[in-house]
Each structure stands twice: as structure tokens, then as C-alpha cells.
Amino acid sequence: MTETAVVALATFFATIGPLDIAAMFAALTAENTKQYQRIMATRGTLIAAVILLIFAFFGNTLLSSMGISLAALSAAGGILLLLIGIEMVFAREPSVSRPTCEEEIEAASKQDISVFPIATPLIAGPGTMGAVILLMANTEGDLVQQGIVIGSLIIILLATYLSLILASQIQNLFGVTGMRVISRVMGILLCALAIQFIFDGIALSGLVNT
């Protein structure tokens, strides 16, 4: 159970990236009031939570209805997380959760940024959606372990919410270098977890005899 919690917390922290989101949130809301920032942070986090919980409880059922096996999900999810981890190690913002130039321009022109880009793709991005489905599938129906995964997700979402509320203070505290160091360390851990997911997928597929 402890292992499940550690893996889930590390995976969600790395895929969501509360510190990276805080930096972008600070830039997007630099000229807005504290009240506006609080409303956007609250609304964005809640919407992201709903999206991720839907994927947590119904994502595996959807994939099963499409004929996608746990082995394929584990391998594919591992590859996706590995790509995110590599970009984090090299101090690049993961491209799977980074808005395009056109999307950034659209976000800048809108007053409500809670749904886009805060809720998705910054918090509930493809990497996090894949991770929550994969972690829930790996519990194999164990309600206790599923509760641990959901609890870990909620903890990271709360940490993300706090990072949005305290975005400017966090930037001043850690600075660019400090945030990059944390990102690199989490990237290394995520790469290791991703490789393990790939190994598990290969083992479940039966392609390699163990």
C-alpha cells in the first residue's frame, strides 16, 4: 500500500507539475487582481479534478470497450510518461501539456482562463489522464489501493491549488534555478516509473517469457 501511494504521488506530481503550472499562472494573471486569481485557481482546479476523476473511474471501462488491453495501456502509458520525464530532465516544459502558440494567444484574450488553459491541458493534460487510468487499472479492482490512488490524486490537486494561489511567492522563493532543479529530479523519477510501466506491459502481454 505504501508503494502504491509513493508511486501515485510521484507520478501525479511529475505529470501535473504544480510548480510549472504556478509559473505559467503567474504570467497569465500578472495584471489581474488577487480575487480574480483566486477565482480562476479554484475553478480551474475543480474542473480538472472532475475531469481526472471521470477518467479514473470510467477510463478503463472505455478502453476495454475499445478492445485495449491492460498490457497495451501499460506500455503506451509508460512511453508517454517517459517522453514527459525526458523533457523534464532537460528542463523543457512537457509538450503534451503545453498549449500551442495559437492557444496561448486565445487564452490571453479571454478573461476566464479556468477551463483553458488551467484545467486542461495544464492540470488535466494527456499525461495525467493516461497516468490516472494506468494507476487505477494496476490496482486490479482492489478498493483499498484504488482509494490510495484517488487520495494521492486529490493531495496533488490540493498542492496544485495552493501553488496557484501562492504563484508569485513560489517564484520569488525558488527562483528559476530552484524550480528547474525540482523539475529535473522529478523527471528522473518519472523516467524510472515509466520504464517500469513498459516492462510491466511487456510482461502482461506474454510476448516475453519471464
C-alpha distance (Angstrom), angle and dihedral (degrees) to the residues before:
residue distance angle dihedral
M1 . . .
T2 3.78 . .
E3 3.79 89.3 .
T4 3.82 90.7 51.8
A5 3.80 90.9 51.4
V6 3.81 94.0 47.4
V7 3.81 92.8 47.8
A8 3.81 92.9 46.1
L9 3.81 94.4 46.8
A10 3.80 93.2 47.3
T11 3.79 92.8 45.6
F12 3.80 95.5 48.6
F13 3.81 93.1 43.4
A14 3.80 90.7 52.0
T15 3.81 97.5 43.1
I16 3.82 96.1 43.3
G17 3.81 95.6 36.9
P18 3.84 102.5 -160.6
L19 3.82 93.2 -165.4
D20 3.81 93.8 50.4
I21 3.80 90.9 48.1
A22 3.82 90.2 48.7
A23 3.81 90.3 55.2
M24 3.82 92.6 51.5
F25 3.81 92.1 43.0
A26 3.80 90.3 53.0
A27 3.80 89.9 52.4
L28 3.81 94.0 47.1
T29 3.81 94.3 48.2
A30 3.81 100.8 34.2
E31 3.81 92.9 118.2
N32 3.80 96.8 40.6
T33 3.80 131.8 92.8
K34 3.81 125.2 -97.9
Q35 3.80 89.5 -111.8
Y36 3.82 91.5 55.3
Q37 3.82 90.8 48.1
R38 3.80 91.3 50.3
I39 3.82 92.9 49.0
M40 3.81 93.1 48.2
A41 3.82 92.3 46.3
T42 3.81 92.9 49.0
R43 3.79 95.7 44.7
G44 3.80 94.5 42.9
T45 3.80 93.8 49.6
L46 3.82 92.9 47.5
I47 3.81 93.1 49.2
A48 3.82 90.6 48.1
A49 3.81 90.1 49.2
V50 3.81 91.4 53.7
I51 3.81 91.7 48.6
L52 3.81 93.6 48.9
L53 3.81 93.9 44.9
I54 3.81 89.8 52.5
F55 3.79 89.5 53.0
A56 3.82 90.3 45.1
F57 3.80 94.9 55.2
F58 3.80 102.3 30.2
G59 3.81 105.7 21.5
N60 3.80 95.4 87.1
T61 3.82 91.3 48.0
L62 3.79 90.2 51.9
L63 3.79 92.0 49.7
S64 3.82 91.6 47.0
S65 3.79 90.3 52.7
M66 3.81 87.0 54.8
G67 3.80 91.5 51.7
I68 3.80 95.3 -109.7
S69 3.81 111.6 148.3
L70 3.81 128.1 -144.1
A71 3.80 88.7 -112.8
A72 3.80 92.2 56.2
L73 3.81 91.5 44.4
S74 3.79 91.8 49.9
A75 3.81 93.4 49.4
A76 3.82 94.8 43.3
G77 3.80 92.9 44.7
G78 3.79 89.9 48.7
I79 3.81 91.8 52.8
L80 3.81 92.0 48.7
L81 3.81 92.3 48.5
L82 3.80 90.4 46.2
L83 3.81 90.9 56.4
I84 3.81 90.0 50.0
G85 3.80 91.1 47.8
I86 3.80 93.1 50.4
E87 3.80 91.7 51.8
M88 3.81 89.8 49.3
V89 3.81 92.0 51.5
F90 3.80 89.9 53.4
A91 3.82 89.9 47.4
R92 3.78 94.7 -112.7
E93 3.77 122.3 136.9
P94 3.84 107.5 -109.9
S95 3.80 106.4 -99.3
V96 3.82 93.4 -146.1
S97 3.80 90.4 67.4
R98 3.80 98.5 31.6
P99 3.81 116.5 104.7
T100 3.79 116.2 -125.2
C101 3.81 120.5 -113.0
E102 3.81 90.2 -100.9
E103 3.81 91.1 50.4
E104 3.81 92.1 49.2
I105 3.81 90.6 51.9
E106 3.81 90.5 49.5
A107 3.82 91.4 48.2
A108 3.80 91.7 50.0
S109 3.80 90.7 54.5
K110 3.81 93.8 51.3
Q111 3.78 126.2 82.4
D112 3.81 93.8 -153.3
I113 3.81 109.3 61.6
S114 3.81 95.9 158.6
V115 3.82 96.8 100.9
F116 3.78 96.2 33.8
P117 2.94 125.8 56.2
I118 3.85 99.6 -7.4
A119 3.83 102.3 51.9
T120 3.78 92.8 32.5
P121 2.96 134.5 48.0
L122 3.83 96.1 0.0
I123 3.82 99.2 53.1
A124 3.81 104.6 12.7
G125 3.78 97.3 36.3
P126 3.83 128.0 154.2
G127 3.81 91.7 -93.0
T128 3.80 93.4 53.9
M129 3.81 92.8 43.7
G130 3.80 90.7 52.0
A131 3.80 91.7 45.0
V132 3.81 95.0 52.4
I133 3.81 92.1 48.6
L134 3.80 91.1 47.8
L135 3.81 95.1 47.1
M136 3.80 92.1 47.6
A137 3.80 91.2 48.1
N138 3.81 90.9 51.0
T139 3.82 90.5 59.2
E140 3.84 87.4 69.8
G141 3.80 92.3 -145.3
D142 3.82 96.4 -50.2
L143 3.81 103.4 148.9
V144 3.80 93.9 -156.5
Q145 3.79 93.0 53.6
Q146 3.80 91.1 44.0
G147 3.80 88.3 53.5
I148 3.81 89.5 51.5
V149 3.81 91.6 51.9
I150 3.81 92.2 48.5
G151 3.80 90.9 45.2
S152 3.80 90.8 50.7
L153 3.80 90.2 50.2
I154 3.80 91.3 51.3
I155 3.82 91.4 48.8
I156 3.81 92.0 53.6
L157 3.80 91.3 44.9
L158 3.81 89.3 53.1
A159 3.80 89.3 48.8
T160 3.80 88.6 49.9
Y161 3.80 91.1 50.5
L162 3.81 91.0 51.4
S163 3.81 90.4 47.7
L164 3.82 89.5 54.3
I165 3.80 92.6 48.5
L166 3.82 90.7 48.2
A167 3.81 96.3 34.5
S168 3.80 98.0 129.0
Q169 3.81 93.2 43.9
I170 3.81 91.6 49.7
Q171 3.79 91.1 52.0
N172 3.79 91.2 50.8
L173 3.82 92.1 46.2
F174 3.80 100.9 48.7
G175 3.77 101.3 21.9
V176 3.80 122.4 -157.4
T177 3.81 94.0 -65.6
G178 3.79 94.8 50.2
M179 3.80 93.0 49.5
R180 3.80 90.8 48.5
V181 3.82 91.4 52.1
I182 3.81 91.5 52.6
S183 3.81 90.3 46.4
R184 3.82 91.9 51.6
V185 3.81 93.5 49.4
M186 3.81 91.9 49.6
G187 3.82 88.9 45.8
I188 3.80 91.2 57.7
L189 3.80 91.4 49.8
L190 3.80 91.2 47.1
C191 3.82 91.4 51.4
A192 3.81 90.0 53.5
L193 3.81 91.6 48.8
A194 3.81 90.5 47.0
I195 3.80 92.4 53.4
Q196 3.81 89.4 50.0
F197 3.82 90.1 52.1
I198 3.83 89.5 51.2
F199 3.81 91.3 49.2
D200 3.81 90.2 48.9
G201 3.81 90.7 50.2
I202 3.79 92.2 51.3
A203 3.81 91.0 48.0
L204 3.82 92.4 49.3
S205 3.79 91.5 49.1
G206 3.79 92.1 62.0
L207 3.80 91.5 -134.3
V208 3.78 90.9 122.8
N209 3.78 123.5 42.9
T210 3.81 112.2 -132.6
